[in-house]
Amino acid sequence: MAYRNPVPTVDIIIELVDRPIRPIILIERENPPHGWAIPGGFVDYGEAVEVAAVREAQEETGVQVDLIEQFHVYSDPNRDSRKHTISVVFIATATGEPQAGDDAKGIGIFESWRIPTNLCFDHDKILRDYWRYRHYGIRPRV
């Protein structure tokens, strides 16, 4: 009997703390699905999710992050059209000038009122939850 299990991923909401309003970094994806996304990716076998988050942030944005907290887990089977994934989302801080790397075609720094509309996966929901948490202290419901 072959088992089919969801694939673990991480997403990292990176706040730039050397800017006045603490904007976040988004990447423009080079590979399908195309559009803007929170930096992140797949957890490698034998890798802790915290290590994967730091690695993915570095690979895609070129900045060193400090993980501040585990924000929430998103597991809707339809969140990624390619396969069923479970994402552990972290909030992190960084300084400096991000550079697009790995599978990022482009990179952007955005305040809450300037977020692109063509977000991939369920990142619109994740960012709505994040802004609500940041502005009002309300965490997403389970």
C-alpha positions, -999 to +999 in steps of 0.1 A: +000+000+000+014+034-010+008+063+013+002+098+000+011+125+026+011+162+024+045+179+017+059+202+044+068+237+034+078+270+051+069+306+044+088+335+060+072+369+064+104+390+065+100+425+081+128+449+073+135+465+106+159+491+092+130+509+075+106+533+092+074+513+086+087+477+087+078+467+052+079+431+041+098+413+013+079+395-014+094+376-043+082+374-079+082+337-088+102+326-118+085+291-120+048+283-121+027+294-105+038+329-116+031+360-095+042+374-061+048+352-031+061+352+005+096+338+004+096+301+013+098+266-001+100+229+007+115+214+038+143+190+029+143+155+044+161+155+078+158+193+081+140+211+109+114+236+097+133+265+115+165+256+095+145+254+063+130+288+069+164+305+074+178+286+044+149+295+021+149+332+031+187+334+024+184+316-009+155+336-022+162+371-008+199+372+000+193+385+036+201+368+069+169+365+090+162+362+127+131+341+132+109+359+157+080+336+160+061+307+144+030+325+132+005+299+120+002+266+100-018+266+068-029+232+055-059+236+032-054+208+007-061+233-021-036+259-010-011+248-038-025+236-071+006+215-077+002+192-046-011+191-011+013+211+011+013+222+047+031+254+054+046+265+087+047+303+085+073+323+104+077+360+111+113+371+108+133+403+109+162+414+086+182+444+076+198+454+043+190+453+007+173+421-005+184+406-039+164+381-059+180+346-059+172+309-063+138+307-081+129+343-076+126+363-108+123+396-089+120+410-055+099+438-039+096+456-006+060+464+003+040+482+029+006+468+039-013+492+015+009+483-015+007+445-016+004+432-052-029+416-062-014+387-081-003+367-051+004+329-055-010+300-034-030+312-004-006+341+003-033+367+002-050+349+031-017+346+050-009+382+045-044+393+056-040+372+087-005+387+093-016+423+089-045+417+112-021+403+138+004+431+134-022+459+135-047+445+160-029+416+178-055+391+166-041+357+157-058+335+130-083+310+142-076+274+140 
